[in-house]
Structures are given as C-alpha cells and as structure tokens.
Amino acid sequence: MTEPLLEVENLRVRFAGNRTGRDAVRGVSFRVGREKLGIVGESGSGKSQTGRALLKLTPRSAQVTATRMRFRGEDLLTASERRMREIRGRSISMILQDPKFSLNPLMKVGEQIVEAYRVHHQADQKTARERALKMLEAVHIRDAERVFSLLPHEVSGGMGQRIMIAMMLIPEPDIIIADEPTSALDVTVRRQVLSVLNELVEARDTGLILISHDLNLVASFCDRILVMYAGRVLEEIEARNLRNARHPYTRALLDSLPRLDRHVDPLHVPQRDPGWLDGPVFGPEERS
C-alpha cells in the first residue's frame, strides 16, 4: 500500500435511541494512500456512515469515537468546526449519490463550481470562472460555456454527476470519498462517469474511497476492498483477488451475483451467521 494519507483505527458511530443506542459503525480500521479503496456491503452495513464520519458530517444525534482518525498526521476528532470547513473540499471532498439533492437548485451549475473553487483558493471571479470552464471540459462535458449557465434541473443525471465530480475536484483535494456516485445512472452512463473519475484521480494522483454495493464494479475499479456487514469490516482484500475471498459473507455476496458464464437459477441468498458480529477480520493482517 502507498504511504497513508488517512489513518482510521477503531472508528465507531453510535446513534442515541429512546431507550438504547444503536451502533451503525463498530470498530472499523483502515488506511488510505494515493490509491483507490472500495468499501462494499449491503444497505445498512455502515458504508456511508463511515464516509460521513471522516468529515464529521454525521447528524447531531450520532456519537463518533475512534482510537485514531488522522489525516496527514492531523487529528480529525479534535479538529474544530472551522478547521473542518477548511479540510472539507480542499483536502477531502465527498461526492454524494444523486446530484438532484446535492446541487443548489437556485444557482447555475457553473456558479456552484466557481464557489467551490473560491472558498479554498484566493482568486478573482474571472480566474475562477476560467478554472470552472476547464474543469467542465476535464469531465468531458461538451460546450462548457452553455452548460455553465444551466440550472441543475436542466441537465441529465449523467451530466449532473459529472458536474458534481468537477465541483469536488476543482479545490484539488488529496482524497475523494465517492458515496454511490453512479447509483442513479444506467449502466452505460455509469461506466462513462467512472471512466472520467478514474482519469482525473490518476492524473492528479488523488486518493479515492469508493462506497458501493456493486461488487463487480468495485472489483474492476479499485485497488483494495473492504467488505462491511452490520457496521463491521469482515474482510480486507486486494481487488484483483476478490474471487478468492475467504470470508463466508464475501463468498455469499459473490454467489448471489448473476453469472454470464454459467446458468444459475435461483440466485443464492446469503445466510447470516451471528458469529460474524464479533468474529475476526479476514485480510492481509488477521486482526481479532
């Protein structure tokens, strides 16, 4: 693995309830360098809460603790809200699932990209506009001048997601957290958007955390994979070795996927084992 930019050890996210609390993330540990790390699992496994906790974007009802949560040696847990506003976007950016809910519906998309740049860089309006137009071209949007002046509802889903990528990359962050960035797109557009994201990440030598429930997509796109279940990491594995996964849960997820090379009817339904909740983590370093 490359030299880590982000180090997370024993991360926990707990939500308070009427009588008892609920742990959404339980003891998650990992490191991320200038590489592509995938986090996969079923809905409710804690993937998104893990990503949000890194930027302290969890709801007020959530309690976030960790033995270590450091970015380039800086403790994110003790960082003030003012400092976190500097880190968000400039050092760590987050691409959310659906641009319809992430872009301001009252602002032209170009102005939103300009704003994202000027928040973190001292630049006049003209310079920021030029950078925004170049960024739109970098995400393969034709006629950037025209798209710059559109409102979010005037762009397609695929174009909206490219605009979100441009908006998150223009501050030139060290790490991008992409939370299901293509879930609202069809298969063809999904591959196009991921290709653009991959091109920019590699060109800028940026670290990427890709959160998804799509095992095949993550395996073909990332370098390493964390498999989560019930708030825990059950297995850490190199993406190229995913088909050789050893944990029963990862094997069950793989067996539940449709196959083109052989007929499978019906698809396998994963069976859960209560022992997974406290069992060992399968991976390069067997942790208990």
Secondary structure, 3 states (H helix, E strand, C coil): CCCCCEEEEEEEEEECCCCCCEEEEEEEEEEECCCEEEEECCCCCCHHHHHHHHCCCCCCCEEEECCEEEECCEECCCCCHHHHHHHHHHCEEEECCCHHHHCCCCCCHHHHHHHHHHHHCCCCHHHHHHHHHHHHHHCCCCCHHHHHCCCHHHCCHHHHHHHHHHHHHCCCCCEEEEECCCCCCCHHHHHHHHHHHHHHHHHHCCEEEEEECCHHHHHHHCCEEEEEECCEEEEEEEHHHHHHCCCHHHHHHHHCCCCCCCCCCCCCCCCCCHHHHCCCEECCCCEC
